[in-house]
Amino acid sequence: MKVVAVVPAYNEARRLADVLFNLKPKVDEIVVVDDGSIDATFKVAQQAGVVVLRHLINRGQGLALRTGTEAALKRGADVVVHFDADGQHSDNFIQDLILPLTEQRADIVFGSRFLASDKNIPALRLLTLWLGKIFNIVFLRVSKNLTDPQSGLRAMKKEVAEYLLNHLAQDRMAHASEILHHIMRSDFAWQEIPVKINYTTETLAKGQKGLDGFKIVWQFIRHKLHR
């Protein structure tokens, strides 16, 4: 099975080289999508010897993932892995994500911070995640058994990737909830595995804030109104 990692990147020139260096031995190929960065992200990715695509302007992580996933499928991916560029995701969990797919126990696997023995989740981020879980259960009919509603670390079979490309519309931070919404409405089997996220002051400052949950809700409402 050919495993292709999709790495959306926005102004990650300082961290991206190390992320790609560590990730390359764990997958067959890497597709980096530079989402309109104004730093040297594109150049760093090129120097790393991976496939690099570029959005001329910043369009959001959701669209960057769709661009990269489409490219991965065109390059013959049997499994697509979504992996962050900021160093929060550990490549040590790649094999754990892929194993349920190769053993036919799941079609898509999510990494869950809440299943890890050492959760290491900052208090404000924990509150944001719990609010996201409530929103997903009440409004998007996501299973209450799913523990981590905003996980960006996931692996999926090509059939799931193709399905999502035909259904996803959220370009920005609402994409994680939208993925869950469509998976729960499908016949695909899903599973979670425990993962640990490497939080730093810098990545926390760039990541989701408490009010971002309301932005996600508004993005879904706006999308519904324009359909």
C-alpha positions as CSV (number, residue, x, y, z in Angstrom):
1,M,0.0,0.0,0.0
2,K,1.4,3.4,-1.0
3,V,1.1,5.9,1.9
4,V,1.2,9.5,1.0
5,A,1.3,12.2,3.7
6,V,-0.4,15.6,3.0
7,V,1.1,18.5,4.9
8,P,-0.7,21.8,4.7
9,A,1.7,24.7,5.6
10,Y,1.2,28.4,6.2
11,N,4.2,30.4,7.3
12,E,6.0,27.4,8.7
13,A,9.5,28.0,7.3
14,R,11.2,27.7,10.7
15,R,9.6,24.3,11.7
16,L,8.8,22.6,8.4
17,A,12.3,21.2,7.6
18,D,12.5,19.2,10.8
19,V,8.9,18.0,10.4
20,L,9.6,16.7,6.8
21,F,13.0,15.2,7.8
22,N,11.3,13.1,10.5
23,L,8.2,12.3,8.5
24,K,9.9,11.1,5.2
25,P,11.1,7.7,6.5
26,K,7.6,6.9,7.8
27,V,5.7,7.3,4.5
28,D,6.2,6.6,0.8
29,E,5.7,10.2,-0.4
30,I,4.9,13.6,1.0
31,V,2.8,16.4,-0.6
32,V,3.2,19.8,1.0
33,V,0.6,22.5,0.2
34,D,2.0,26.0,0.8
35,D,-1.2,27.9,1.6
36,G,-0.2,31.3,0.5
37,S,2.8,31.7,2.9
38,I,4.7,35.0,2.9
39,D,7.8,33.5,4.4
40,A,10.2,30.8,2.9
41,T,7.8,27.9,3.4
42,F,7.7,27.0,-0.3
43,K,11.5,27.1,-0.6
44,V,12.0,25.0,2.5
45,A,9.6,22.4,1.2
46,Q,11.4,22.3,-2.2
47,Q,14.8,21.8,-0.6
48,A,13.4,18.9,1.4
49,G,12.8,17.0,-1.8
50,V,9.1,16.5,-1.5
51,V,6.1,17.3,-3.8
52,V,5.2,20.9,-3.3
53,L,2.0,22.7,-4.4
54,R,1.2,26.3,-3.8
55,H,-1.9,28.5,-3.2
56,L,-1.1,32.0,-4.4
57,I,-3.2,33.4,-1.5
58,N,-4.1,32.0,1.9
59,R,-7.3,29.9,1.5
60,G,-7.4,28.0,4.7
61,Q,-6.3,24.6,6.0
62,G,-9.5,22.9,4.8
63,L,-8.8,23.8,1.1
64,A,-5.1,23.0,1.5
65,L,-6.0,19.5,2.6
66,R,-8.3,19.0,-0.3
67,T,-5.7,20.2,-2.7
68,G,-3.1,17.9,-1.2
69,T,-5.4,15.0,-1.0
70,E,-6.4,15.3,-4.6
71,A,-2.7,15.4,-5.6
72,A,-2.0,12.3,-3.4
73,L,-4.7,10.3,-5.1
74,K,-3.4,11.3,-8.5
75,R,0.0,10.0,-7.4
76,G,-1.4,6.6,-6.6
77,A,-2.0,6.8,-2.9
78,D,-3.7,3.8,-1.3
79,V,-3.6,5.6,2.1
80,V,-3.7,9.3,2.7
81,V,-2.3,10.8,6.0
82,H,-3.1,14.3,7.1
83,F,-0.2,15.7,9.1
84,D,0.4,19.2,10.5
85,A,3.4,21.3,9.5
86,D,4.0,23.0,12.9
87,G,5.6,20.1,14.8
88,Q,2.6,19.4,17.0
89,H,2.1,16.0,15.4
90,S,4.6,13.2,16.1
91,D,5.6,10.9,13.2
92,N,6.0,8.1,15.8
93,F,2.2,7.5,15.5
94,I,2.1,7.1,11.8
95,Q,2.3,3.3,11.9
96,D,-0.4,3.1,14.6
97,L,-2.7,5.2,12.4
98,I,-2.1,3.0,9.3
99,L,-2.3,-0.4,11.0
100,P,-6.1,-0.6,11.4
101,L,-6.4,0.3,7.7
102,T,-4.0,-2.4,6.5
103,E,-5.7,-5.0,8.8
104,Q,-9.1,-4.0,7.4
105,R,-10.4,-3.0,10.9
106,A,-11.2,0.6,9.8
107,D,-11.5,2.8,6.8
108,I,-10.4,6.0,8.5
109,V,-8.4,6.4,11.7
110,F,-8.2,9.5,13.9
111,G,-5.6,10.4,16.4
112,S,-7.1,11.3,19.8
113,R,-5.4,13.4,22.5
114,F,-8.0,12.2,25.0
115,L,-7.1,8.5,24.7
116,A,-3.4,9.1,25.6
117,S,-2.3,8.3,29.1
118,D,-0.4,11.6,29.2
119,K,-2.8,14.0,27.7
120,N,-0.7,17.2,28.2
121,I,-3.6,19.4,27.0
122,P,-3.5,23.1,28.1
123,A,-6.6,24.2,30.0
124,L,-7.9,26.7,27.4
125,R,-7.3,24.2,24.5
126,L,-9.1,21.6,26.6
127,L,-12.2,23.9,27.0
128,T,-12.2,24.6,23.2
129,L,-12.1,20.9,22.4
130,W,-15.0,20.1,24.8
131,L,-17.1,22.9,23.3
132,G,-16.3,21.5,19.8
133,K,-17.4,18.0,20.9
134,I,-20.7,19.3,22.2
135,F,-21.3,21.2,18.9
136,N,-20.4,18.1,16.9
137,I,-22.8,15.9,18.8
138,V,-25.8,18.3,18.9
139,F,-25.6,19.9,15.5
140,L,-23.6,17.5,13.3
141,R,-24.8,14.2,14.7
142,V,-21.3,13.0,15.3
143,S,-21.1,10.0,17.6
144,K,-20.6,10.8,21.3
145,N,-18.2,7.9,21.3
146,L,-15.7,9.9,19.3
147,T,-13.4,11.5,21.9
148,D,-11.4,14.1,19.9
149,P,-13.6,16.3,17.6
150,Q,-10.9,18.5,16.3
151,S,-8.1,16.1,15.6
152,G,-6.0,17.0,12.6
153,L,-4.0,13.8,12.6
154,R,-5.8,11.2,10.5
155,A,-5.2,8.4,8.0
156,M,-7.7,7.1,5.5
157,K,-8.1,4.6,2.6
158,K,-8.2,6.1,-0.9
159,E,-12.0,5.3,-1.1
160,V,-12.6,7.6,1.9
161,A,-10.4,10.3,0.5
162,E,-12.3,10.2,-2.8
163,Y,-15.6,10.3,-0.9
164,L,-14.5,13.3,1.2
165,L,-13.3,15.2,-1.9
166,N,-16.8,14.9,-3.3
167,H,-18.5,16.2,-0.1
168,L,-16.2,18.7,1.7
169,A,-16.8,22.5,1.2
170,Q,-15.3,24.1,4.3
171,D,-12.0,25.9,3.5
172,R,-11.0,27.0,7.0
173,M,-11.1,25.8,10.6
174,A,-14.6,24.1,10.3
175,H,-13.1,21.4,8.0
176,A,-12.3,19.0,10.9
177,S,-16.0,19.0,12.1
178,E,-17.2,18.7,8.5
179,I,-15.0,15.6,7.9
180,L,-16.6,13.9,11.0
181,H,-20.1,14.9,9.9
182,H,-19.7,13.2,6.5
183,I,-17.9,10.1,7.9
184,M,-20.7,9.6,10.5
185,R,-23.3,9.7,7.7
186,S,-21.4,7.2,5.6
187,D,-20.9,3.5,5.9
188,F,-17.2,3.8,6.5
189,A,-15.7,2.3,9.6
190,W,-13.8,4.7,11.8
191,Q,-11.5,4.2,14.8
192,E,-9.4,6.4,17.1
193,I,-5.9,5.7,18.5
194,P,-4.2,7.5,21.3
195,V,-1.7,10.2,20.3
196,K,0.3,12.8,22.1
197,I,0.5,16.4,20.8
198,N,3.6,18.5,21.2
199,Y,2.3,21.8,22.4
200,T,4.6,24.9,22.4
201,T,3.9,28.5,23.2
202,E,4.3,29.4,19.6
203,T,2.0,26.7,18.2
204,L,-0.7,27.4,20.8
205,A,-0.6,31.1,19.8
206,K,-1.2,30.1,16.2
207,G,-3.8,27.4,16.9
208,Q,-7.5,27.6,17.8
209,K,-8.7,29.9,20.5
210,G,-11.7,29.8,22.7
211,L,-13.8,32.0,20.4
212,D,-12.9,29.9,17.3
213,G,-15.7,27.5,18.2
214,F,-18.2,30.3,17.4
215,K,-16.4,31.0,14.1
216,I,-16.8,27.3,13.2
217,V,-20.5,27.4,13.9
218,W,-20.9,30.5,11.8
219,Q,-19.0,29.0,8.9
220,F,-21.4,26.0,8.9
221,I,-24.5,28.3,9.1
222,R,-23.1,30.5,6.2
223,H,-22.5,27.5,4.1
224,K,-26.1,26.2,4.7
225,L,-27.5,29.6,3.8
226,H,-25.6,29.7,0.5
227,R,-26.6,26.2,-0.6
